[in-house]
């Protein structure tokens, strides 16, 4: 499964979360803020891209939502994208 960093959003209501990200590092790029971390239930690394004015603390747990139309699936053996 693949997700682009800009297709994840911080959940406005924590009850709506689909994933939780443990923040390890933030990188300010001016207009954007890249947030690096891991899924709370695993060591799976992930990146989140949000607008540059958003404040995120290192070590924070962020509730995230995903628009399922932005999920990309790949065949494990061929590594080719599975068209939906």
C-alpha contacts under 8 A as a table, 3 or more apart, distances in Angstrom:
res1	aa1	res2	aa2	distance
1	X	71	X	6.84
1	X	72	X	5.60
1	X	73	X	4.53
1	X	74	X	5.99
2	X	71	X	6.05
2	X	72	X	4.89
2	X	73	X	6.25
2	X	74	X	7.64
3	X	7	X	6.57
3	X	8	X	7.65
3	X	70	X	6.77
3	X	71	X	5.49
3	X	72	X	6.35
4	X	7	X	5.39
4	X	8	X	7.37
4	X	48	X	7.99
4	X	70	X	7.91
5	X	8	X	5.92
5	X	46	X	7.82
5	X	47	X	5.33
5	X	48	X	4.34
5	X	49	X	5.00
6	X	9	X	7.50
6	X	48	X	6.30
6	X	49	X	4.88
6	X	50	X	6.81
7	X	66	X	6.50
7	X	67	X	6.97
7	X	70	X	6.45
8	X	48	X	6.23
8	X	49	X	7.52
8	X	64	X	6.48
8	X	65	X	5.95
8	X	66	X	5.14
8	X	67	X	7.48
9	X	48	X	7.70
9	X	50	X	7.54
9	X	64	X	5.47
9	X	65	X	5.31
9	X	66	X	6.52
10	X	62	X	6.60
10	X	63	X	5.82
10	X	64	X	4.55
10	X	65	X	6.29
11	X	14	X	5.77
11	X	16	X	6.31
11	X	17	X	5.72
11	X	62	X	7.96
11	X	63	X	5.44
11	X	64	X	4.98
11	X	65	X	5.55
12	X	16	X	7.74
13	X	16	X	5.58
13	X	17	X	7.37
14	X	17	X	5.41
14	X	63	X	5.80
16	X	65	X	7.02
17	X	20	X	7.17
17	X	63	X	5.12
17	X	64	X	5.10
17	X	65	X	5.21
18	X	63	X	7.29
18	X	64	X	5.89
18	X	65	X	5.14
18	X	66	X	6.99
19	X	39	X	7.11
19	X	40	X	7.92
19	X	63	X	6.04
19	X	64	X	5.10
19	X	65	X	6.52
20	X	39	X	5.88
20	X	40	X	5.55
20	X	41	X	8.00
20	X	61	X	6.38
20	X	62	X	5.47
20	X	63	X	4.66
20	X	64	X	5.80
21	X	37	X	6.15
21	X	38	X	5.51
21	X	39	X	4.68
21	X	40	X	5.49
21	X	46	X	7.98
21	X	61	X	5.52
21	X	62	X	5.08
21	X	63	X	6.60
21	X	64	X	7.15
22	X	37	X	5.32
22	X	38	X	5.32
22	X	39	X	6.20
22	X	40	X	5.64
22	X	59	X	6.24
22	X	60	X	5.89
22	X	61	X	4.59
22	X	62	X	6.49
23	X	26	X	7.67
23	X	35	X	6.76
23	X	36	X	5.88
23	X	37	X	4.29
23	X	38	X	6.78
23	X	57	X	7.41
23	X	58	X	5.36
23	X	59	X	4.93
23	X	60	X	5.33
23	X	61	X	6.27
23	X	62	X	7.38
24	X	35	X	7.83
24	X	36	X	5.77
24	X	37	X	4.74
24	X	38	X	7.56
24	X	58	X	5.44
24	X	59	X	5.70
25	X	35	X	6.09
25	X	36	X	5.14
25	X	37	X	6.64
25	X	58	X	5.59
25	X	59	X	7.95
26	X	33	X	6.88
26	X	34	X	5.69
26	X	35	X	4.54
26	X	36	X	6.05
26	X	56	X	7.38
26	X	57	X	7.77
26	X	58	X	6.79
27	X	33	X	5.72
27	X	34	X	5.05
27	X	35	X	6.47
28	X	31	X	7.99
28	X	32	X	6.38
28	X	33	X	4.58
28	X	34	X	6.41
28	X	52	X	6.56
29	X	32	X	5.15
29	X	33	X	5.72
29	X	34	X	7.41
29	X	52	X	6.99
30	X	33	X	7.12
30	X	52	X	5.64
31	X	51	X	6.04
31	X	52	X	4.61
31	X	53	X	7.59
32	X	49	X	6.60
32	X	50	X	5.75
32	X	51	X	4.59
32	X	52	X	3.97
32	X	53	X	7.74
33	X	49	X	5.77
33	X	50	X	5.32
33	X	51	X	5.83
33	X	52	X	4.63
33	X	53	X	7.72
33	X	54	X	7.36
34	X	47	X	6.74
34	X	48	X	5.77
34	X	49	X	4.69
34	X	50	X	6.60
35	X	47	X	5.60
35	X	48	X	4.97
35	X	49	X	6.26
35	X	50	X	7.83
35	X	56	X	7.80
36	X	45	X	7.51
36	X	46	X	6.03
36	X	47	X	4.64
36	X	48	X	6.49
37	X	45	X	5.76
37	X	46	X	5.58
37	X	47	X	6.46
38	X	42	X	7.00
38	X	43	X	5.60
38	X	44	X	5.30
38	X	45	X	4.36
38	X	46	X	5.61
39	X	42	X	5.42
39	X	43	X	6.27
39	X	44	X	5.60
39	X	45	X	6.62
39	X	46	X	7.13
40	X	43	X	7.46
40	X	61	X	7.87
50	X	54	X	6.85
51	X	54	X	5.86
56	X	60	X	7.19
57	X	60	X	5.51
66	X	70	X	7.60
67	X	70	X	5.79
67	X	71	X	7.53
68	X	71	X	5.39
72	X	81	X	7.05
72	X	82	X	7.58
73	X	81	X	5.82
73	X	82	X	5.45
73	X	83	X	7.74
74	X	79	X	5.57
74	X	80	X	5.40
74	X	81	X	4.27
74	X	82	X	5.25
75	X	78	X	5.57
75	X	79	X	4.92
75	X	80	X	5.51
75	X	81	X	6.33
75	X	82	X	6.33
76	X	79	X	5.35
76	X	80	X	7.99
